[in-house]
Amino acid sequence: MQKSLQRILTTHTGSLPRPPDLQQMLLSQDRGDFVDSAAFEARVREAVDEVVRKQVSCGIDVVNDGEMGKISYSTYAKDRLTGFTGPSRPRAGLPLDLADFPEYARRIQPQLSVIDAPVCEGPVSYKDLSAVQRDCDNLKAALQNVNATEAFMTAASPGVISRFLDNEYYPDHEAYISALADAMKTEYDAIYQAGFILQLDCPDLTGNRDIKGITRGLSYLELHVEALNHAVRDIPPDRMRLHLCWGNYEGPHHRDAPLRDIINIVLKARPAALSFEASNPRHEHEWKVFEEVKLPEGKVLIPGVLDSTTNFIEHPELVAQRLERFASVVGRENVIAGTDCGFATFAGYLLVDPSITWAKFQSMTEGAQIASKHLW
């Protein structure tokens, strides 16, 4: 993983707006409708090529495939794992912050119910490598046509899969997440072996809650970090990054766990880079946490300098200020500009207009250039 040795590098969290026709193909496929597989795979290849070109044209250094071939950043795993053969069902309940504001919750509920998800009803194992190999091949092909600094590929963590795909087979949460870790190791290793930085999406690590069946005295967070570390034990830390998120939706977020309360456990995860929300109104102030918590040797921060839930285009000077704050506490070489979260975490779920997403990226690049002039 390259560090910001001569200037502040730029990247993002992963998901990017899909072309409308591809989005419809993904939704149809997820519903079980017939979609011609050859046509679908060809369209994904085209979309990956296009989205990589767009990232580079905006000045993004560390690029990815935009998750073009996935229905979402998390529930795509149901198609690559055994055990998820039951009928899909909508997710029950609301995030606690939205439950406190029921009128607002009713207004945005349709946005939060985009994808149904099946439950686990049998043993979990990885089916085969064909899907992840196609992802890797598509990204490799797209990179041949551009001059990108580096490339990464996202994968759902065992913990986030367990949050979206409920367990009705294993005796307890501990057994379920252990099975998921063993199964997903296949995908993680394949991404690393293909030569990409592996990004593990871990919104499950932003809260602590009791789960029935955790028997070894570990907290929810400690258990999930332990499972993650087990799954990536054969991948060098500097070939991995971890994304931390409190929920990619425009809401009050007043019940979000403070970064200060979870950071020491999160930093025990093996990935060298930590991507996290750092620009939205609930979490921007938390850069100061790193004045108190020493960044471990070899770790790198990828703070979000763009809010992924608003159509405001951040001013480049503001982006620069955000980057310089982090550089002042952890060192300029340990900071890479990122985004709070993805801009299309589920197919059909867009809070930011696609054209504005790309304008935001250009502003991030300009802000990183300003910060670099100040820091070097």
N, C-alpha and C positions, 0 to 999 in steps of 0.2 A: 504494500500500500504506500503510495507516494504521500509525502508530507509537504506542507507549505514552506519549502526551504528558500525560495526566491520571491514568492508572492503568495497571496491568499488564493488557494484553489477553490473551485466551485463545484457543487454537485446538487443533488436533490434526494427526495425520499424514495421514489420508485414509480408509483403509478402516475400516468399522464393521460390526457384526454384521448379516447379512442375515436377513430372515424365513425360517423353515425351508422354506416352500413355494417361495419364490423361489430359495433356495439349490439345491433339487432341480431346478428348471427350468434353472438355469445349468449344473449338472453334467450333466444330460441333453443339453442343447444342445452342451456341449463334447464329449460322447461321440459326437455325430452322430445321436442319437435325435431323433425328430420332436417338436417343441415348437411349438404354435400361436403364430405370431409376434404376432398381435394381442393374444392373451391375455398373452403375455410382456411386451410393451411396456406394456400397461395395468398389469400388476402392478409393473413397474419404476417407473412414474410414481407409483403409490400409495406404494411403499416410499420413494422419494426425498422425497415430501411428509412422510411420517411421520418419517424420520430427520432431516430439517431441523428439524422441530418439536421433536424430542427434544433436539437439540443446543442450540437456543435456550432450551428450558426448563431445561437444566442450566447455563445461563449462559455458553455458548461464544459468543465474539464473532465469530470468523472461521470460518465453517461451510462444508461442502461437501455433495456428494450421497452421501457414504458409499461411493462406488464400487458402488452397488446393481446396476448393469447389467453389471458386468464379472466375468468368471470369476476374475480375479486382477489385481493391480496391474501385472503385467509381461507375462504371456503373452496377455492380451487382444489385443495388437498383431498376433498372427498372423491374426486375422480381419479386420483393417483394412488389411493389407499384402499385396501379391502376393509370390509366391516361396515360400510355406509350404504347399505342396500335398502334401508327403510324409506318410507315416504318423507318428502320434505315438509317442513312446517315452519310457520313464521316464528321468529324469536319472541318469547314472551317477556313482558315487563319493559320498563324504561330505565335509563340511567337515573341514578338517584337525584342528580341535579335537575333533570327535567321533571321528575315526579313532584318536585317542590313548586313547580310552575305549570300546573296542568293545562291552563289555557294556551300557553305557548307550546307545550308538548303536543296538544291536539293539532296545532297549526303545522308543525313540522313532522308529525308522525309519518306521513307518506314518504318523506325523504329517508326515514330510518328503517323502512320495511321493504327495501329494494330486492333483497335476495333471501329466498327460503333456504333452509339447511336441514339435511337429514341428521338423524341421531346415529350413534354408534350402536350397532346391534350384533356385532360379531368380532372375531379376532382382527386386530389391525396389523397389516403388513404392507410393504411397498409393492405395488403390482409389477411394474417394469420401468425401465429407464427411457422409454420412447418419448414421452412428453417432455421431460426435462432436457433430453438430448436435442429435440427439435428447438426448444427455447435457446439452447446454447449455440446451435448451428445458425439459427436466424440472426442472433446477435453478432456472431463471428463474421457472417457474411456482410452485415450492415457496416461493421467497423472497417472493412476493407476499403470503403469509399470515403472515409473521413479521417481526420487527424485528431483523434481524441487522446487525452492524456492517459486515461485508464477507464476500465469498464467494470460495472458491478451487476449482480443479479440478485433479486430478492427471493426470499423463501419464508413461508410461515413458520413461526416457532412452534414447538410442541404446546406451549402454554396458550397461544392465541387460537390454535386449532381446538383445544379443549374448551375454550370460551364460546366458540361459534358452533361447534358440533358436539352436542351434549352426549354424555355417556349413559347408555342403558345396558351395557354388557359387562364391563369390568366391575369388580366388587366395590371399588372405591376410586377416588380421584387419583390417589397415589399410583395405583396400578395402571390406570388409564394413561396418565401422562408419561409413565415409564414406557409403555407400549408405543406411544406416539414418538417418543424420542428415539427409540430403537428403529422404528420404521422410517422416520424422516432423515435419519443419518444417511441413508442411501442417496437422497436428493442433495443434501448438503455436500457430501463428498464429490458427487458428480459435478456440481457447479465449481467447486475448488479445482478439481482435476481438469476442468475445461479451461482454466486459466483466469477465471473471473474472481473479483472480490465478492465474497458471500455476504449479503445483508440479511440479517435475521430480524423479522418484524415482531416486536415484543410489547404490544400495548398491555399485555397481561401483567407486566411488571410495574405498573403505575399505581397499584393499590394493594392493600393487604386485607384479606378476608378469610374467614374460617370456611374450610371445605370439609364436609363430613368424610371421614375415612383416612385422613392424614394421621398416621399412627406413630411416626418417628420423632415427634416433637419439633418438626421443622415448621416455620411459618410458610404461608402460601408463597411468598416471594422467594424464600430460600429454596423451597422445593422446586419451583420453576427454574431458578438459576441452576440448580444442581442437575436437573433433567437436560437443560440446554447444554451445559458444559459436557455432560456425558455424550450427547449427540454429536458434538463438534470436537471431540477429543483428539481426532487425528488431523485437524486443520490448524496450521500456524495462526496464532492470534492476529498477526499483522496482515492476514489475508481475509479478515472478517470485520464487519461492522454491525452494530446492534441499533435498531431504531426503537425509541421509547416514545409512547404517545398516550395522551389522556382521552382520546376520542376525537375523531376528525369531523366534528359537527359544530355548527354555530349554536352555542347554548351558554347557559350561565357559568358552568364549570366551577361553581363555588364549592363543590364537594371534592374537587380533585385533591389527591394526596400531594402535599408539598414535596418538591424534589429533595429538599433537605432530609425528609423522613425516609426516603428509599434509596438515596444515592449510594450509600456505603454497600448495600447488598447488590445493587445493579453493577457496581464497579468490580464485583467478584466474578462477573461473567467473563469468559475467555476473550471475546472479540476485542480487538485493540481500539476500535473507533466507536464512539457513542454519538448517535444522532438523536436529537431531542427537540421538543418544542421550546422556543426561546424568543418568539416575537409576538405571540398573541397577548391580549391584555391580562390574562390570568397568570402567565408564566414568564413574561419578559424580565421581571425583576430578579429572577432566580439566577442570573449570571453571578450574583454576589455569593451564591453557595460555594463557588469555587475559590473564594477568598478564604473560606473556612475548611474546605475539604481539599486536600492535596491530590492533584491528579497523579495517579500511579505512573511510574516509569513505563514508557512505551505506549501509553494511552493517548488518544487523539479525540478532540471534540469536534462534532459537526452540528453546531447550534443552528436552529431554524432562524433565518433572517427574513423569511417571507411567511406570512400567514396564509395557510392553504384554505381558509374558509371565508375569505373576504375578497371582494372585487376591487378594493383599494389597491393601487399600484404603489408599493413602498418607494419612497424617494431614495435615490442612490446614496445621498448623504446620511440618511437614517440607517441604511444597510451598513455603511462604513462605520458609523458609530457603534452599532451592535457588534460588529466584528472586532473593533478596536477594544471594546470592553473586555471581551474574552481573551484577546491577545495580551492585555495588560495583566491578567491573572494567571494564565497558563502558558504563555509564550506564543509568539506569532506562528512558529513552526508547528504548533499543536492545534491549530484552528483551520477548519475547512468550512466554507460557507455552504449552508444547506437550507432546507425548507422545513416548516413545522411538521408537515405530513404530506401525503400524496394528494394529487389533484383529481384523481378518479379512482378512489379506493375500491369502488364497486362499479361494474358496468351499469350505466344509467343513473349514477349518482354524481352529479356535477354541481358544486356550489359556486365555482368560479368559471366564468365564461372561458372557453378554450383560447380565444385570441388574447384574453387578458392574462392567462397563465403564461403565455410566451412573452408578453410584455413585462410581466413580473421577473421572469428569468433574465431578460436583458437588463433590467434595473439592478438585479443582484450582481450581475457581471460588472456593471459600472461601479457599483458600490464596493465590490472587492478590489477593483482597480484603484479606487480612491484610498481605501484602507491600506493597500500595499504601498502606495506612494508615501503615506504617513509613517508606515512601519519599517520601511527599508530605506 
